[in-house]
């Protein structure tokens, strides 16, 4: 059955160049802040105290709100338009960045980081949904590849510039770095003339949003705090039970909303598409691995090997450089040959890179024969996988639900990363050291191999839906 003629026409085709720049800059803002924070964690711990728990929550407070609210943000994007939601997100993100910069305590910093996650949640699904609305077919795959490559520049600049800032004028100034791209992006967003709106405006699934936030937040709170309080502590037990109950209640609630109002937070019908379901399963495994490796390796380089923040930033650049160099080309090749074997080969290559880090010891000179080649292979694997995965997932959903589809995939990726960071204390044994690094790399390799297997067996090379 062929699509209606108008369905094949990208509704933002007249704004394609501006749309791509806005999508890149918006993701740049969110990615810059995320990549900068890891190199600042030791300095934050030194000034604000709180130990590993504060370091984990500085990362996870952002990921909790981002991962849980990104679902409702995808619905808002489909209901109110990508342009409006992305503008709101940039404003919220900017205000939260200022609050992070002036935070007088670890608690205030964690709250401000959670607010940043709200802004990031509004920005992230809308950025990709804009591309889906502006491009079609092979052009869409190339555009997603370009978005992936240039968005990764934030991760390249973040650790290096952030490390220099931390070592010279202090960690607080890293949060000021987002001001310029936010201002430029808002100006460009206002130049976009088109948008995507539904024929009728459905209601927002508030209960579903609350269940998602409580479910994700409760589980993560329990996982992090168990290290400090123990598994039997009332706070830990209550958080885990409440979080698990909310997650269990989420699916039947969404089914009920689908039957009644037809406007669920997560359109469960999306999972009828094979590539959407399999792609999200692969995302869960792969991004869980990546969340752990960058958190653990960055801490190891600074706290065990004693690297200054800016040197640690340079040392962890290889994966992002590989992503920048290869993503556009891989996107074009995947658009021509399909995503399946790229998604299978990429995580497998990354797993080999993770296993190379098992040769890391106490001597910092080991960077050149263990960490560097390992991170290069991890980067090559990411570059082979990320653009085909995104194209496979978003190409399997109707354009009118691209916001929700993008939100689900981003939520899965963020939640996977946040859970593995929350479990980092368990894997590391409470301290960052050589043995803990080795355990983390074994876990990462197993997760990546699982993602490779799921992709090889489950993904199909199908034409994108219009």
Buried (B, 14 or more C-beta within 10 A) or exposed (E): EEEEEEBEEBBBBEBBEBBBBBBBBBBBBBBBBBBBBBBBBBBBBEBBEBEBBBBBBBBBBBBBBBBBBBBBBBBBBBBBBBBBBBBBBBEBBBBBBBBBBEBEEBEBBBBBBBBBBBBBBBBBBBBBBBBBBBBBBBBBBBBBBBBBBBBBBBBBBBBBBBBBBBBEEEBBBBBBBBBEBBEBBBEBBEEBEBBBBEEEEBEBBEBBBBBBBBBBBBBBBBBBBBBBBEEEBEEBBEBBEBBBBBBEBBEEBBEEBBEEEEBBBBBBEBBEBBBBBBBBBBBBBBBBBBBBBBBBBBBBBBBBBEBBBBBBBBBBBBBBBBBBBBBBBBBBBBBEEBBBBBBBBBBBBBBBBBBBBBBBEEEBEBBEEBBBBBBBBBBBBBBBBBBBBBBBBBBBBBBBBBBBBBBBBBBBBBBBBBBBBBBBBEBBEEEBBBEBBBBBBBBBBBBBBBBBBBBBEBBEEBEBBB
